[in-house]
Amino acid sequence: MATDRTVSATWNGSLLEGSGTIHSVGSGAFGPLPVSWAARAEDPNGLTSPEELIAAAHAACYSMALSSGLSKAGTPPEQLDTSATVTFQPGEGIVRIALTVRGTVPGIDAAGFAEQAEAAKKGCPVSKALAGVPEITLDAELV
Amino acid sequence: MPRIVRKADVVWQGSIARGEGTLHAISSGAFTLPYTNASRIADPEGKTSPEELLAAAHAGCFTMSLGSELARAGTPPERLDVRCTITMDEVEGRGHQIVHSEIEAGGQVPNCDDASFAQAVEAADAGCPFSALIRASATVTISVAPR
């Protein structure tokens, strides 16, 4: 079954001096979120940006994929703490995504966790969608 | 230009079926959001999902790219409205995959006729890093909304 998610954004004015809003998210979960070029390229000053939203999408998707793999293996996690850091080079695009995950997972050893963590990195839909990123790294450990 | 770095994190508790995640925008502090597997694949019930976040990222990125193209053409926009829909589907033998991103762009741009606006939309797609990236695995369609 296909799942659609829709978001609208508005922009007023030029790129450098103007500002935008990400609003009308289909779920109603967030927004309106203001965005600006200065906040995207320099200090965020409390404003999100496309790169932060990609980091959020990737961290969220990766965590679910890992929980799914661990659950299927009979060792569902108590807790996974995941972060994604997206590095954007103006003129080049996204050049790197660094994933880190720390897991509290009863009944699994370090090797088993490392295997599941790597499989989630390969298999999660957002990883597949971002396969064009030159470097996606993973740092996974049990705690 | 220096590199731009942005970070988000997630705390996920429990199995895939019954667990729940909480998502934080670390760099900006702009949002803290819950999500679940059910809200991702079925009715959102007020919760976001990775696909919605990708749609927000693509809409945000495309909007800035279009604003930049129009300014370069000497017709900076008064207002741009961009809508993005991301579709995830189950692809045989490959599991769940993001298969499509659909962008619809419109707006109020003084001194810019329909043909010039359409041209700017095409240039914005070519220049938007997210459009380029997602084309590696999905189709991207861009259309001009009635203005």
Interface residues (C-beta under 8 A of the other chain):
Chain A: M1 A2 T3 D4 R5 T6 V7 S8 A9 T10 W11 N12 G13 S14 L15 L16 G18 G20 I22 V25 G26 S27 G28 A29 F30 L33 V35 W37 A39 R40 A41 P44 N45 G46 L47 T48 S49 P50 E51 E52 L53 I54 A55 A56 A57 H58 A59 A60 C61 Y62 S63 M64 L66 S67 S68 L70 S71 P76 P77 E78 Q79 L80 D81 T82 S83 A84 T85 V86 T87 F88 Q89 P90 G91 E92 G93 I94 V95 G123 P125 V126 K128 A129 L130 A131 G132 V133
Chain B: M1 R3 I4 V5 R6 K7 A8 D9 V10 V11 W12 Q13 G14 S15 I16 A17 G19 G21 L23 A25 I26 S27 S28 G29 A30 F31 L33 Y35 N37 S39 R40 I41 P44 E45 G46 K47 T48 S49 P50 E51 E52 L53 L54 A55 A56 A57 H58 A59 G60 C61 F62 T63 M64 L66 G67 S68 A71 P76 P77 E78 R79 L80 D81 V82 R83 C84 T85 I86 T87 M88 D89 E90 R94 G95 H96 Q97 I98 V99 G107 P129 F130 A132 L133 I134 R135 A136 S137 A138
